[in-house]
Amino acid sequence: MQSKVSLNKTEKKRRIEEAAINLFEHDDFNKISIDQIVKKARVAKGTFYLYFKDKVQLTNHLIIKYSSLLIDEALEKAKEANIDDRVEELIFLIDYVVEFFKKNPARIKVIQKNLSWSLISDKLKDSDTYEVSNHLECYSDFLVSLGYTKDEAFQLIFMIIELVSTLCYSSIVLKQPDDIDHVKPLLYDTIRKMIQR
């Protein structure tokens, strides 16, 4: 059982995270200061530095945290759908993520503009992202079973993540080249073809 001090620290960190994500969703990252974040979170500036060395570290933490939560949720829904085919399970998962971003366009602004493979790969073994790491390993193993090398499998997963996140940003936020609902069928066909060996 957590102590009162520990719960208070957890609450302060949560408030910093929520304040930051709210600010980042509504304004440019470079325009937002740590002072604005702590003011919105209702914590002292020193409290911010107990958890994060700077705004970049906070942003990276938020990208990992919220991306992992979304992927975990999508994976749970994919399990509930009981899809036997790994490729179609991946398409289902991607569709779940796309639909989330359609409903939450501000979130894709934060995640897509700052997401990088090195950030994900460096953090995949953290306890907070353990489920995501396991599932990426499963998809990698599946691609290896189709004849890809381990390196090729991770490269292919990277390409799919980049394709989906970039297309979501362009289509949902910028409305280019078209509305996401018009682009999705071609996106999913493209991913199926990418995976075929």
C-alpha positions in Angstrom: 0.0 0.0 0.0 1.3 3.4 -1.0 2.1 5.9 1.7 0.4 9.4 1.8 3.7 11.0 0.7 4.1 8.6 -2.2 0.5 9.2 -3.3 1.0 12.9 -3.1 4.1 12.6 -5.3 2.2 10.5 -7.8 -0.6 13.0 -7.9 1.8 15.9 -8.5 3.5 14.1 -11.3 0.1 13.2 -12.8 -0.9 16.9 -12.7 2.3 18.0 -14.4 1.7 15.4 -17.2 -1.9 16.4 -17.7 -1.1 20.1 -17.7 1.7 19.6 -20.2 -0.3 17.4 -22.6 -3.2 19.9 -22.5 -0.9 22.8 -23.3 1.0 20.9 -26.0 -2.3 19.9 -27.7 -3.3 23.6 -27.9 -0.1 25.4 -28.7 3.3 25.0 -30.3 5.8 23.1 -28.1 8.4 25.9 -28.4 5.9 28.5 -27.2 5.2 26.7 -23.9 7.4 27.3 -20.9 8.0 25.2 -17.8 6.5 28.1 -15.9 3.2 27.7 -17.8 3.2 24.0 -17.1 3.7 24.3 -13.4 1.2 27.1 -13.1 -1.5 25.0 -14.9 -0.5 21.9 -12.8 -0.6 24.0 -9.6 2.8 22.8 -8.4 6.0 24.6 -7.5 8.7 24.8 -10.2 11.0 22.8 -8.0 8.5 19.9 -8.1 8.8 19.8 -11.9 12.5 19.2 -11.6 12.0 16.3 -9.2 10.5 14.4 -12.1 11.9 15.9 -15.3 15.2 17.5 -16.1 13.6 19.7 -18.8 10.7 20.1 -21.2 12.1 17.8 -23.8 12.4 14.9 -21.3 8.8 15.6 -20.2 7.6 15.5 -23.8 9.4 12.3 -24.5 7.9 10.8 -21.4 4.4 11.9 -22.5 4.8 10.5 -26.0 5.9 7.1 -24.7 3.2 7.1 -21.9 0.2 8.1 -24.1 1.3 6.1 -27.1 1.7 3.0 -24.9 -1.7 3.5 -23.3 -3.3 3.8 -26.7 -1.6 0.8 -28.1 -2.4 -1.3 -25.0 -6.0 -0.3 -25.4 -6.0 -1.2 -29.1 -4.3 -4.6 -28.3 -7.0 -5.4 -25.7 -9.8 -4.6 -28.2 -8.0 -6.7 -30.9 -7.9 -9.6 -28.4 -11.6 -9.2 -27.7 -12.3 -9.3 -31.4 -10.6 -12.8 -31.5 -9.0 -12.3 -34.9 -7.0 -15.4 -36.0 -5.1 -13.8 -38.8 -2.0 -11.8 -37.6 -2.1 -9.4 -40.5 -5.8 -8.7 -40.0 -5.2 -8.3 -36.3 -2.6 -5.7 -37.1 -5.0 -3.9 -39.5 -7.6 -3.9 -36.7 -5.1 -2.5 -34.2 -4.1 0.3 -36.7 -7.8 1.1 -37.4 -8.4 1.4 -33.7 -5.5 3.9 -33.4 -6.7 5.8 -36.5 -10.2 6.1 -35.1 -8.8 7.3 -31.8 -6.9 10.1 -33.6 -10.0 11.0 -35.6 -11.8 11.6 -32.3 -8.7 13.3 -30.7 -6.9 15.2 -33.4 -5.0 17.4 -30.9 -3.3 14.2 -29.6 -1.8 13.3 -33.0 -0.2 16.7 -33.1 1.8 16.0 -30.0 2.6 12.4 -30.8 3.4 12.5 -34.5 5.6 15.6 -34.5 7.8 14.3 -31.8 7.8 10.5 -32.2 11.0 8.8 -33.3 12.1 5.2 -33.5 15.1 5.8 -31.3 12.8 7.2 -28.6 10.6 4.1 -28.7 13.4 1.5 -29.0 15.3 3.0 -26.1 12.2 2.9 -23.8 10.6 -0.4 -24.9 12.0 -2.4 -22.0 10.7 0.0 -19.3 8.0 -1.5 -17.1 5.4 1.0 -18.3 5.8 -0.1 -21.9 6.3 -3.8 -21.2 3.0 -4.9 -22.9 3.8 -2.8 -26.0 7.3 -4.3 -26.2 5.9 -7.8 -25.9 3.5 -7.3 -28.8 6.1 -5.6 -31.0 8.2 -8.7 -30.4 5.3 -11.0 -31.4 4.7 -9.0 -34.6 8.4 -9.1 -35.3 8.5 -12.9 -34.7 5.5 -13.2 -37.0 7.3 -11.3 -39.8 10.4 -13.5 -39.2 8.1 -16.6 -39.7 7.1 -15.1 -43.1 10.8 -15.1 -44.2 12.1 -11.7 -43.0 15.2 -11.4 -41.0 14.9 -9.9 -37.5 16.4 -6.6 -38.7 14.0 -6.5 -41.7 11.1 -7.2 -39.4 11.9 -4.3 -37.1 12.5 -2.1 -40.1 9.1 -3.0 -41.5 7.4 -2.3 -38.2 9.2 1.0 -38.1 8.0 1.9 -41.7 4.4 0.9 -40.8 4.5 3.1 -37.6 5.9 6.0 -39.6 3.4 5.6 -42.4 0.4 5.4 -40.1 1.5 8.3 -37.9 2.4 10.6 -40.8 -0.7 9.8 -42.7 -2.9 10.4 -39.7 -1.3 13.7 -39.1 -1.6 14.8 -42.7 -5.1 13.5 -43.2 -6.7 14.3 -39.9 -4.9 17.6 -39.0 -4.0 19.0 -42.4 -6.8 17.3 -44.4 -4.3 16.3 -47.1 -4.3 14.4 -49.4 -7.9 13.6 -48.4 -10.1 12.8 -45.4 -8.7 9.9 -43.4 -11.9 7.8 -44.1 -11.2 8.0 -47.9 -7.5 7.1 -47.4 -7.9 4.2 -44.9 -8.8 1.5 -47.5 -5.7 2.3 -49.6 -3.5 2.5 -46.4 -4.7 -0.9 -45.2 -4.2 -2.5 -48.6 -0.7 -1.0 -48.7 0.2 -2.4 -45.3 -1.0 -5.8 -46.3 1.2 -5.6 -49.4 4.1 -4.4 -47.4 3.9 -7.5 -45.1 3.5 -10.0 -47.9 6.7 -11.8 -48.7 
